[in-house]
Amino acid sequence: MRRNLIIAVLSLAVIALLVTVGIKLFTPRATTEATTLPTISPTQAATQAPTSSAAEPTSPTSKEQAALHAATVMSTWTPATDFNRTASELRARDLMTPARAKKVLAPVRPATGEQWLTAAAANATSVPTATLNRATEKNLTSVTVTWIWKTKDGKVLDLPAEQRTYFFQLTETTPHKITDYDYE
């Protein structure tokens, strides 16, 4: 019993540390120049008129669309029924090559952590928002996902924001399949 309590406390401490590091990494730093950049959501990016030829938005390629879809599937969880976070990766196996799909193995330990346990108690599901990262290596398609937790009646749980960045390698032929992936 005491061992489980120690493990739970250490797990929460590690999660808190990771969240703090993530916030520090992704919080914009002040610069000496005052620059205000417009905020463009993924749905606006395809329809907004460009302000210059250098800032011209482009529609996602079919490979990028496949990565956005995969990241969304892989970050949609219902903790009340999902044993752990790998459940979403198991659901995404049809988006992978057969060889990569065989490598998805669920751990035998259930998921823990404040958000997961709170979402499970409220019977909430994660609702992800996926955004492309276009400045990545040529053979990778990178997608950053943030999510909120919503109950079946539409209530959004008051939980700290979380984020995950996926790195996908996809086949060249359509339909694009994931040959490998990682996330941080």
Phi and psi in degrees as a GROMACS rama.xvg file:
@    title "Ramachandran Plot"
@    xaxis  label "Phi"
@    yaxis  label "Psi"
@TYPE xy
-66.5219  -36.8461  ARG-2
-61.9681  -43.2907  ARG-3
-62.6263  -39.1209  ASN-4
-64.7967  -43.0605  LEU-5
-63.2462  -43.4412  ILE-6
-62.6052  -42.5155  ILE-7
-63.4757  -43.5026  ALA-8
-65.1193  -43.9735  VAL-9
-63.3575  -39.6474  LEU-10
-61.384  -44.8161  SER-11
-63.9092  -37.7516  LEU-12
-65.1194  -41.7572  ALA-13
-64.937  -42.8782  VAL-14
-62.2505  -44.4247  ILE-15
-61.2734  -41.1959  ALA-16
-63.4792  -44.8464  LEU-17
-62.8825  -41.9144  LEU-18
-62.8386  -44.2703  VAL-19
-62.2717  -45.1578  THR-20
-63.3445  -43.0592  VAL-21
-60.5905  -41.7231  GLY-22
-64.3134  -43.1454  ILE-23
-65.194  -37.8986  LYS-24
-69.3296  -35.849  LEU-25
-104.16  4.40334  PHE-26
-84.3946  126.642  THR-27
-60.314  141.018  PRO-28
-96.4044  148.966  ARG-29
-68.1907  141.486  ALA-30
-115.907  169.38  THR-31
-77.0209  -23.9733  THR-32
-95.2214  143.655  GLU-33
-88.4725  105.088  ALA-34
-124.314  129.102  THR-35
-115.301  118.623  THR-36
-101.171  141.545  LEU-37
-69.8589  148.954  PRO-38
-95.5192  126.578  THR-39
-124.856  122.744  ILE-40
-78.9293  161.705  SER-41
-57.8675  -33.0616  PRO-42
-75.5619  -30.7466  THR-43
-74.5237  -31.5604  GLN-44
-57.6844  -36.7773  ALA-45
-77.9167  -19.4123  ALA-46
-112.694  -17.0307  THR-47
-72.7498  138.395  GLN-48
-70.6766  135.081  ALA-49
-70.5034  148.399  PRO-50
-93.2923  -21.0402  THR-51
-154.29  165.563  SER-52
-66.9568  -29.7653  SER-53
-71.2635  -27.5326  ALA-54
-98.0184  13.3302  ALA-55
-63.2637  120.439  GLU-56
-73.4604  150.677  PRO-57
-122.347  147.95  THR-58
-73.0488  149.192  SER-59
-62.5475  140.406  PRO-60
-70.8434  169.702  THR-61
-63.1144  -33.1068  SER-62
-67.6899  -42.3253  LYS-63
-65.7117  -38.9699  GLU-64
-63.009  -38.8728  GLN-65
-63.8955  -40.6983  ALA-66
-67.0777  -42.0821  ALA-67
-60.348  -43.9523  LEU-68
-63.493  -46.6129  HIS-69
-61.1396  -43.4582  ALA-70
-63.5611  -37.0419  ALA-71
-65.7526  -46.2596  THR-72
-63.0129  -41.5697  VAL-73
-77.0061  -5.91199  MET-74
-122.587  23.9114  SER-75
-109.056  114.275  THR-76
-128.872  150.078  TRP-77
-125.868  90.7612  THR-78
-55.9292  -24.6172  PRO-79
-66.7956  -25.8388  ALA-80
-118.284  -22.4124  THR-81
-84.1651  125.873  ASP-82
-65.025  -37.4122  PHE-83
-158.58  -179.082  ASN-84
-68.6348  -20.6669  ARG-85
-69.1872  -16.5302  THR-86
-55.6993  -37.4196  ALA-87
-69.6804  -35.4871  SER-88
-67.7588  -36.9139  GLU-89
-63.0473  -38.1129  LEU-90
-67.8465  -24.1255  ARG-91
-90.2935  4.54723  ALA-92
-59.9251  -28.6294  ARG-93
-69.0912  -12.4854  ASP-94
-92.0017  0.967682  LEU-95
-112.796  160.405  MET-96
-66.7118  155.271  THR-97
-56.0609  -39.2981  PRO-98
-63.6668  -41.5107  ALA-99
-72.6222  -37.4299  ARG-100
-61.4781  -34.4376  ALA-101
-66.5632  -22.3066  LYS-102
-83.0773  -8.6292  LYS-103
-79.7361  109.843  VAL-104
-123.14  129.784  LEU-105
-83.8774  136.118  ALA-106
-68.0406  158.805  PRO-107
-83.8426  -8.78305  VAL-108
-92.8542  140.724  ARG-109
-72.4844  158.42  PRO-110
-70.6438  150.077  ALA-111
-135.606  -170.673  THR-112
109.802  151.642  GLY-113
-56.159  -49.7057  GLU-114
-63.6435  -45.2869  GLN-115
-61.7772  -46.4106  TRP-116
-68.8895  -38.0645  LEU-117
-65.7411  -44.0155  THR-118
-64.1359  -38.7379  ALA-119
-63.9511  -44.394  ALA-120
-62.9744  -32.9022  ALA-121
-90.6168  0.412288  ALA-122
53.5938  44.9505  ASN-123
-94.9158  160.591  ALA-124
-124.054  143.065  THR-125
-72.1455  141.439  SER-126
-121.229  99.8976  VAL-127
-83.8465  154.117  PRO-128
-124.253  119.712  THR-129
-106.264  136.563  ALA-130
-132.58  134.623  THR-131
-70.6725  145.516  LEU-132
-111.692  103.028  ASN-133
-81.3748  -16.3302  ARG-134
-93.9726  60.3239  ALA-135
-124.263  176.704  THR-136
-58.7485  153.141  GLU-137
-58.9979  -39.4752  LYS-138
-89.039  4.00901  ASN-139
-116.177  146.553  LEU-140
-116.78  119.422  THR-141
-107.619  136.74  SER-142
-135.224  130.083  VAL-143
-101.116  132.475  THR-144
-121.076  133.478  VAL-145
-119.925  157.88  THR-146
-149.488  158.909  TRP-147
-118.391  165.274  ILE-148
-110.2  125.192  TRP-149
-122.645  140.185  LYS-150
-83.7955  170.743  THR-151
-61.6492  -29.2008  LYS-152
-87.6064  8.81312  ASP-153
91.5833  0.240227  GLY-154
-72.0924  131.491  LYS-155
-91.6254  126.324  VAL-156
-73.9552  142.701  LEU-157
-85.8789  80.7479  ASP-158
-123.62  152.553  LEU-159
-60.4984  147.941  PRO-160
-66.1311  143.027  ALA-161
-126.908  159.946  GLU-162
-148.11  147.818  GLN-163
-141.773  137.841  ARG-164
-112.168  123.317  THR-165
-99.1995  146.093  TYR-166
-124.695  112.008  PHE-167
-109.06  140.675  PHE-168
-109.721  128.339  GLN-169
-125.338  155.401  LEU-170
-65.6299  156.942  THR-171
-79.805  -28.0702  GLU-172
-88.4567  151.063  THR-173
-92.4664  147.249  THR-174
-70.0707  136.497  PRO-175
-67.3562  132.998  HIS-176
-118.741  148.384  LYS-177
-75.6701  122.669  ILE-178
-94.0654  -25.6525  THR-179
-163.826  158.408  ASP-180
-158.425  161.637  TYR-181
-152.671  167.668  ASP-182
-151.784  159.814  TYR-183
